[in-house]
């Protein structure tokens, strides 16, 4: 497989969310795993460390020894802000004065849940110098919220799964979100449930007797977003790609990936990843890597 093609599709695609279910690691273990993967052969796939603003103190204590020893780029952080915006802004500024200036870690993005159009402007005005991803409900038509995000220069986020079967959007709901974001020109990220490359039936947690359910695949999601952006596919085609389970239906060459009559080049993938389908949060980095290796894509 062309390293150029795969790097165009997968570079910095996984925002590491080891603190969250189903992994639910304690802070020291999550920090150690992120530091380890930053030194791994697949580190080029690793994006930001995801942390709630309320746990930045824990992060500082757990990561101190790594920040003192590591050479190279600082850790990029994506910070969840569920509560008071003003208090969060103050905490982020104090964090940056210490760790940003020292080159330890930089808050690059904010993630926050919203439900109405009126929620958009306050979040973006408070954190406008950062990438702000606002998680919107996928159960309803997102057109109005996407329009508001576009007006204010925001980004969208979709919850693409969870630890129960009913936490996953349907292919239709996910397709509707992707197409609405594409038409509005709104970049997005996804979170939860995207542990595996292709849609299929998997265990929902890491417990041996965990319930199973149908999970979306991250290759499905990001190839669909690239095609929606570059070929302007409608909801039905995007939904069909999101529903694809057969790895044989994806034809990989040194220069392109093809699904049925639709083809994407490395340049098209790189552009879509840079400007539209940005990343996804996952509590595991190893699992996506191992699954890609099993498909001979890495």
C-alpha positions as a Markdown table, in Angstrom:
| # | Residue | x | y | z |
|---|---|---|---|---|
| 1 | Unk | 0.0 | 0.0 | 0.0 |
| 2 | Unk | 1.2 | 3.5 | -0.9 |
| 3 | Unk | 2.5 | 5.2 | 2.3 |
| 4 | Unk | 1.6 | 8.5 | 0.6 |
| 5 | Unk | -2.0 | 7.4 | 0.1 |
| 6 | Unk | -2.4 | 6.1 | 3.7 |
| 7 | Unk | -0.7 | 9.1 | 5.2 |
| 8 | Unk | -3.0 | 11.4 | 3.3 |
| 9 | Unk | -6.0 | 9.5 | 4.7 |
| 10 | Unk | -4.9 | 8.8 | 8.2 |
| 11 | Unk | -2.4 | 11.5 | 9.3 |
| 12 | Unk | -3.2 | 12.7 | 12.9 |
| 13 | Unk | -6.6 | 11.1 | 12.5 |
| 14 | Unk | -6.9 | 9.6 | 16.1 |
| 15 | Unk | -7.4 | 12.1 | 19.0 |
| 16 | Unk | -6.5 | 9.9 | 21.9 |
| 17 | Unk | -9.4 | 9.7 | 24.5 |
| 18 | Unk | -8.2 | 7.0 | 26.8 |
| 19 | Unk | -9.8 | 8.7 | 29.8 |
| 20 | Unk | -13.2 | 8.0 | 28.4 |
| 21 | Unk | -15.3 | 4.8 | 28.0 |
| 22 | Unk | -15.0 | 2.0 | 27.3 |
| 23 | Unk | -11.3 | 2.2 | 28.2 |
| 24 | Unk | -11.9 | 4.7 | 31.1 |
| 25 | Unk | -8.2 | 4.7 | 32.1 |
| 26 | Unk | -6.9 | 6.6 | 35.1 |
| 27 | Unk | -5.0 | 9.7 | 34.2 |
| 28 | Unk | -1.5 | 8.3 | 34.8 |
| 29 | Unk | -2.2 | 5.3 | 32.5 |
| 30 | Unk | -3.8 | 7.4 | 29.8 |
| 31 | Unk | -0.8 | 9.8 | 29.8 |
| 32 | Unk | 1.7 | 6.9 | 29.7 |
| 33 | Unk | -0.1 | 5.3 | 26.8 |
| 34 | Unk | -0.2 | 8.6 | 24.9 |
| 35 | Unk | 3.5 | 9.2 | 25.5 |
| 36 | Unk | 4.3 | 5.7 | 24.4 |
| 37 | Unk | 2.4 | 6.0 | 21.2 |
| 38 | Unk | 4.0 | 9.4 | 20.4 |
| 39 | Unk | 7.2 | 7.3 | 20.1 |
| 40 | Unk | 5.7 | 4.4 | 18.1 |
| 41 | Unk | 6.1 | 3.6 | 14.4 |
| 42 | Unk | 2.5 | 4.8 | 13.9 |
| 43 | Unk | 2.9 | 8.1 | 15.7 |
| 44 | Unk | 2.0 | 9.9 | 12.5 |
| 45 | Unk | -1.6 | 8.7 | 13.0 |
| 46 | Unk | -1.8 | 10.2 | 16.5 |
| 47 | Unk | -3.6 | 13.5 | 17.0 |
| 48 | Unk | -4.4 | 15.3 | 20.2 |
| 49 | Unk | -4.8 | 14.2 | 23.8 |
| 50 | Unk | -8.5 | 14.7 | 24.8 |
| 51 | Unk | -9.0 | 15.9 | 28.4 |
| 52 | Unk | -11.9 | 17.6 | 30.3 |
| 53 | Unk | -11.0 | 21.1 | 31.5 |
| 54 | Unk | -11.8 | 19.9 | 35.1 |
| 55 | Unk | -8.9 | 17.4 | 34.9 |
| 56 | Unk | -6.1 | 19.7 | 33.7 |
| 57 | Unk | -4.6 | 19.6 | 37.2 |
| 58 | Unk | -4.4 | 15.8 | 37.0 |
| 59 | Unk | -2.9 | 16.0 | 33.6 |
| 60 | Unk | -0.2 | 18.4 | 34.8 |
| 61 | Unk | 0.8 | 16.1 | 37.6 |
| 62 | Unk | 0.8 | 12.9 | 35.5 |
| 63 | Unk | 2.5 | 14.3 | 32.5 |
| 64 | Unk | 5.2 | 16.3 | 34.3 |
| 65 | Unk | 7.9 | 13.7 | 33.9 |
| 66 | Unk | 7.2 | 13.2 | 30.2 |
| 67 | Unk | 7.1 | 16.9 | 29.4 |
| 68 | Unk | 10.5 | 17.3 | 31.1 |
| 69 | Unk | 12.0 | 14.4 | 29.2 |
| 70 | Unk | 10.5 | 14.5 | 25.7 |
| 71 | Unk | 12.1 | 16.3 | 22.8 |
| 72 | Unk | 10.2 | 17.6 | 19.8 |
| 73 | Unk | 6.8 | 19.1 | 19.5 |
| 74 | Unk | 4.6 | 19.9 | 22.5 |
| 75 | Unk | 1.5 | 17.8 | 23.2 |
| 76 | Unk | -1.6 | 19.1 | 21.4 |
| 77 | Unk | -4.7 | 19.1 | 23.6 |
| 78 | Unk | -8.3 | 19.0 | 22.8 |
| 79 | Unk | -10.2 | 20.2 | 25.9 |
| 80 | Unk | -13.8 | 19.4 | 26.8 |
| 81 | Unk | -15.7 | 22.3 | 28.3 |
| 82 | Unk | -19.1 | 21.2 | 29.6 |
| 83 | Unk | -19.8 | 23.9 | 32.1 |
| 84 | Unk | -19.1 | 27.6 | 32.7 |
| 85 | Unk | -17.4 | 29.2 | 29.7 |
| 86 | Unk | -15.8 | 32.1 | 31.5 |
| 87 | Unk | -14.3 | 29.8 | 34.2 |
| 88 | Unk | -13.0 | 27.5 | 31.6 |
| 89 | Unk | -11.4 | 30.3 | 29.6 |
| 90 | Unk | -9.6 | 31.5 | 32.7 |
| 91 | Unk | -8.3 | 28.0 | 33.4 |
| 92 | Unk | -7.1 | 27.6 | 29.9 |
| 93 | Unk | -5.3 | 30.9 | 29.9 |
| 94 | Unk | -3.5 | 30.0 | 33.2 |
| 95 | Unk | -2.5 | 26.6 | 31.7 |
| 96 | Unk | -1.1 | 28.2 | 28.6 |
| 97 | Unk | 1.0 | 30.7 | 30.6 |
| 98 | Unk | 2.8 | 27.8 | 32.3 |
| 99 | Unk | 2.8 | 25.0 | 29.8 |
| 100 | Unk | 2.3 | 26.6 | 26.4 |
| 101 | Unk | 5.1 | 29.0 | 26.9 |
| 102 | Unk | 7.4 | 26.3 | 28.2 |
| 103 | Unk | 6.6 | 24.1 | 25.1 |
| 104 | Unk | 5.1 | 21.3 | 27.2 |
| 105 | Unk | 1.5 | 21.3 | 25.9 |
| 106 | Unk | -0.7 | 23.5 | 23.8 |
| 107 | Unk | -4.5 | 23.7 | 24.0 |
| 108 | Unk | -5.4 | 23.6 | 20.3 |
| 109 | Unk | -9.1 | 22.8 | 20.3 |
| 110 | Unk | -12.2 | 23.0 | 22.4 |
| 111 | Unk | -15.1 | 20.5 | 22.4 |
| 112 | Unk | -18.5 | 21.4 | 23.8 |
| 113 | Unk | -22.1 | 20.1 | 23.5 |
| 114 | Unk | -24.8 | 22.4 | 22.3 |
| 115 | Unk | -28.5 | 21.9 | 21.4 |
| 116 | Unk | -29.7 | 25.2 | 19.9 |
| 117 | Unk | -28.6 | 27.9 | 17.5 |
| 118 | Unk | -28.4 | 30.3 | 20.4 |
| 119 | Unk | -25.6 | 28.2 | 21.9 |
| 120 | Unk | -23.3 | 28.7 | 19.0 |
| 121 | Unk | -22.1 | 32.3 | 19.2 |
| 122 | Unk | -21.2 | 32.4 | 23.0 |
| 123 | Unk | -18.9 | 29.4 | 22.7 |
| 124 | Unk | -17.2 | 30.6 | 19.6 |
| 125 | Unk | -16.8 | 34.2 | 20.9 |
| 126 | Unk | -15.1 | 32.8 | 24.1 |
| 127 | Unk | -12.7 | 30.5 | 22.3 |
| 128 | Unk | -12.5 | 32.1 | 18.9 |
| 129 | Unk | -8.7 | 31.8 | 18.8 |
| 130 | Unk | -8.9 | 28.0 | 19.0 |
| 131 | Unk | -10.6 | 25.3 | 16.9 |
| 132 | Unk | -14.0 | 25.0 | 18.5 |
| 133 | Unk | -15.9 | 21.8 | 17.9 |
| 134 | Unk | -19.6 | 22.0 | 18.9 |
| 135 | Unk | -21.3 | 18.6 | 19.3 |
| 136 | Unk | -24.8 | 18.8 | 17.9 |
| 137 | Unk | -27.6 | 16.3 | 18.2 |
| 138 | Unk | -27.7 | 13.9 | 15.3 |
| 139 | Unk | -31.3 | 12.8 | 15.8 |
| 140 | Unk | -32.7 | 15.9 | 14.1 |
| 141 | Unk | -32.0 | 17.6 | 10.8 |
| 142 | Unk | -28.7 | 19.6 | 11.5 |
| 143 | Unk | -29.2 | 22.1 | 8.6 |
| 144 | Unk | -30.0 | 25.1 | 10.9 |
| 145 | Unk | -27.2 | 24.4 | 13.3 |
| 146 | Unk | -24.7 | 23.9 | 10.5 |
| 147 | Unk | -25.7 | 27.2 | 9.0 |
| 148 | Unk | -25.1 | 28.9 | 12.4 |
| 149 | Unk | -21.7 | 27.2 | 12.7 |
| 150 | Unk | -20.8 | 28.4 | 9.2 |
| 151 | Unk | -21.8 | 32.0 | 10.0 |
| 152 | Unk | -19.7 | 32.1 | 13.1 |
| 153 | Unk | -16.7 | 30.1 | 11.8 |
| 154 | Unk | -17.3 | 27.1 | 14.0 |
| 155 | Unk | -16.7 | 23.4 | 13.6 |
| 156 | Unk | -19.1 | 20.5 | 14.2 |
| 157 | Unk | -18.8 | 17.3 | 16.2 |
| 158 | Unk | -20.9 | 14.2 | 16.0 |
| 159 | Unk | -21.1 | 11.4 | 18.6 |
| 160 | Unk | -20.7 | 8.4 | 16.4 |
| 161 | Unk | -21.2 | 5.7 | 19.0 |
| 162 | Unk | -20.9 | 4.6 | 22.7 |
| 163 | Unk | -21.0 | 1.6 | 24.9 |
| 164 | Unk | -24.6 | 0.6 | 24.2 |
| 165 | Unk | -26.2 | -0.2 | 20.8 |
| 166 | Unk | -28.6 | 2.6 | 21.0 |
| 167 | Unk | -25.8 | 5.2 | 21.3 |
| 168 | Unk | -24.9 | 4.8 | 17.6 |
| 169 | Unk | -26.5 | 7.0 | 14.9 |
| 170 | Unk | -27.9 | 5.2 | 12.0 |
| 171 | Unk | -26.1 | 5.3 | 8.6 |
| 172 | Unk | -28.9 | 7.7 | 7.5 |
| 173 | Unk | -28.3 | 10.1 | 10.5 |
| 174 | Unk | -24.6 | 10.0 | 10.1 |
| 175 | Unk | -24.9 | 10.6 | 6.3 |
| 176 | Unk | -27.3 | 13.5 | 6.9 |
| 177 | Unk | -24.7 | 15.1 | 9.3 |
| 178 | Unk | -21.8 | 14.7 | 6.8 |
| 179 | Unk | -23.7 | 16.0 | 3.8 |
| 180 | Unk | -25.1 | 19.0 | 5.8 |
| 181 | Unk | -21.6 | 19.8 | 7.0 |
| 182 | Unk | -20.2 | 19.6 | 3.5 |
| 183 | Unk | -22.9 | 21.8 | 2.0 |
| 184 | Unk | -22.4 | 24.4 | 4.8 |
| 185 | Unk | -18.6 | 24.2 | 4.5 |
| 186 | Unk | -18.2 | 23.3 | 8.2 |
| 187 | Unk | -15.3 | 21.1 | 9.2 |
| 188 | Unk | -16.1 | 18.3 | 11.7 |
| 189 | Unk | -14.8 | 15.6 | 14.0 |
| 190 | Unk | -16.4 | 12.5 | 15.3 |
| 191 | Unk | -16.1 | 10.8 | 18.6 |
| 192 | Unk | -16.8 | 7.4 | 20.2 |
| 193 | Unk | -17.5 | 4.1 | 18.6 |
| 194 | Unk | -15.0 | 4.3 | 15.7 |
| 195 | Unk | -12.6 | 1.6 | 16.9 |
| 196 | Unk | -12.6 | -0.4 | 13.7 |
| 197 | Unk | -11.8 | 0.5 | 10.1 |
| 198 | Unk | -15.1 | -0.9 | 8.6 |
| 199 | Unk | -18.7 | -1.1 | 9.7 |
| 200 | Unk | -19.4 | -4.4 | 11.3 |
| 201 | Unk | -20.6 | -6.3 | 14.4 |
| 202 | Unk | -18.3 | -6.0 | 17.4 |
| 203 | Unk | -18.2 | -6.1 | 21.2 |
| 204 | Unk | -19.2 | -2.7 | 22.6 |
| 205 | Unk | -16.7 | -2.7 | 25.5 |
| 206 | Unk | -13.5 | -4.5 | 26.4 |
| 207 | Unk | -15.3 | -6.8 | 29.0 |
| 208 | Unk | -15.1 | -10.5 | 27.9 |
| 209 | Unk | -18.9 | -10.9 | 28.0 |
| 210 | Unk | -19.7 | -7.5 | 26.6 |
| 211 | Unk | -22.8 | -7.0 | 24.6 |
| 212 | Unk | -22.3 | -6.7 | 20.8 |
| 213 | Unk | -23.6 | -4.3 | 18.3 |
| 214 | Unk | -23.1 | -2.8 | 14.9 |
| 215 | Unk | -20.4 | -0.1 | 14.9 |
| 216 | Unk | -19.5 | 2.4 | 12.3 |
| 217 | Unk | -16.0 | 2.1 | 10.6 |
| 218 | Unk | -13.6 | 5.0 | 10.6 |
| 219 | Unk | -12.6 | 4.3 | 7.0 |
| 220 | Unk | -16.2 | 4.4 | 6.0 |
| 221 | Unk | -16.7 | 7.8 | 7.7 |
| 222 | Unk | -13.6 | 9.5 | 6.4 |
| 223 | Unk | -13.8 | 8.1 | 2.9 |
| 224 | Unk | -17.5 | 9.2 | 2.8 |
| 225 | Unk | -16.6 | 12.7 | 4.0 |
| 226 | Unk | -13.9 | 13.0 | 1.4 |
| 227 | Unk | -16.3 | 11.9 | -1.4 |
| 228 | Unk | -19.0 | 14.2 | 0.0 |
| 229 | Unk | -16.6 | 17.1 | -0.1 |
| 230 | Unk | -14.9 | 16.4 | -3.4 |
| 231 | Unk | -17.6 | 14.7 | -5.5 |
| 232 | Unk | -20.6 | 16.4 | -3.8 |
| 233 | Unk | -22.3 | 13.1 | -3.1 |
| 234 | Unk | -25.8 | 13.2 | -1.8 |
| 235 | Unk | -27.1 | 11.5 | 1.3 |
| 236 | Unk | -28.1 | 8.2 | -0.4 |
| 237 | Unk | -24.6 | 7.6 | -1.7 |
| 238 | Unk | -22.9 | 8.7 | 1.5 |
| 239 | Unk | -25.3 | 6.4 | 3.5 |
| 240 | Unk | -24.4 | 3.5 | 1.2 |
| 241 | Unk | -20.7 | 4.0 | 1.8 |
| 242 | Unk | -21.2 | 4.3 | 5.5 |
| 243 | Unk | -23.1 | 1.0 | 5.4 |
| 244 | Unk | -20.4 | -0.9 | 3.4 |
| 245 | Unk | -18.9 | -3.8 | 5.4 |
| 246 | Unk | -17.0 | -5.7 | 2.7 |
| 247 | Unk | -13.3 | -4.8 | 2.5 |
| 248 | Unk | -13.1 | -6.2 | -1.0 |
| 249 | Unk | -15.4 | -3.4 | -2.2 |
| 250 | Unk | -12.5 | -0.9 | -1.5 |
| 251 | Unk | -9.8 | -1.1 | -4.2 |
| 252 | Unk | -6.5 | 0.4 | -3.0 |
| 253 | Unk | -3.7 | 1.2 | -5.5 |
| 254 | Unk | -0.5 | 3.2 | -5.1 |
| 255 | Unk | -2.3 | 6.4 | -6.1 |
| 256 | Unk | -6.0 | 6.0 | -5.4 |
| 257 | Unk | -8.7 | 4.3 | -3.5 |
| 258 | Unk | -11.9 | 3.3 | -5.3 |
| 259 | Unk | -15.3 | 2.4 | -4.0 |
| 260 | Unk | -17.7 | 1.3 | -6.8 |
| 261 | Unk | -17.5 | 4.2 | -9.4 |
| 262 | Unk | -16.0 | 6.7 | -7.0 |
| 263 | Unk | -12.3 | 7.3 | -6.8 |
| 264 | Unk | -10.1 | 9.4 | -4.6 |
| 265 | Unk | -6.5 | 10.4 | -5.0 |
| 266 | Unk | -4.0 | 11.0 | -2.3 |
| 267 | Unk | -4.3 | 14.8 | -2.9 |
| 268 | Unk | -8.1 | 14.7 | -2.6 |
| 269 | Unk | -7.8 | 12.7 | 0.6 |
| 270 | Unk | -5.3 | 15.1 | 2.1 |
| 271 | Unk | -7.4 | 18.1 | 1.2 |
| 272 | Unk | -10.6 | 16.6 | 2.6 |
| 273 | Unk | -8.8 | 15.7 | 5.9 |
| 274 | Unk | -7.2 | 19.1 | 6.2 |
| 275 | Unk | -10.4 | 21.1 | 5.5 |
| 276 | Unk | -13.3 | 18.9 | 6.3 |
| 277 | Unk | -13.1 | 15.5 | 8.0 |
| 278 | Unk | -10.6 | 16.4 | 10.6 |
| 279 | Unk | -10.2 | 13.6 | 13.2 |
| 280 | Unk | -12.0 | 11.3 | 15.5 |
| 281 | Unk | -11.8 | 10.6 | 19.2 |
| 282 | Unk | -10.9 | 7.1 | 20.3 |
| 283 | Unk | -10.2 | 5.6 | 23.7 |
| 284 | Unk | -7.8 | 3.2 | 22.0 |
| 285 | Unk | -5.0 | 3.9 | 19.6 |
| 286 | Unk | -3.7 | 0.4 | 19.3 |
| 287 | Unk | -7.0 | -1.2 | 18.2 |
| 288 | Unk | -7.4 | 0.9 | 15.0 |
| 289 | Unk | -3.7 | 0.4 | 14.2 |
| 290 | Unk | -3.9 | -3.4 | 14.7 |
| 291 | Unk | -7.1 | -3.7 | 12.6 |
| 292 | Unk | -5.6 | -1.7 | 9.7 |
| 293 | Unk | -2.6 | -4.0 | 9.9 |
| 294 | Unk | -4.9 | -7.1 | 9.8 |
| 295 | Unk | -6.4 | -5.6 | 6.5 |
| 296 | Unk | -2.8 | -5.1 | 5.1 |
| 297 | Unk | -3.4 | -1.4 | 4.9 |
| 298 | Unk | -0.5 | -0.5 | 7.2 |
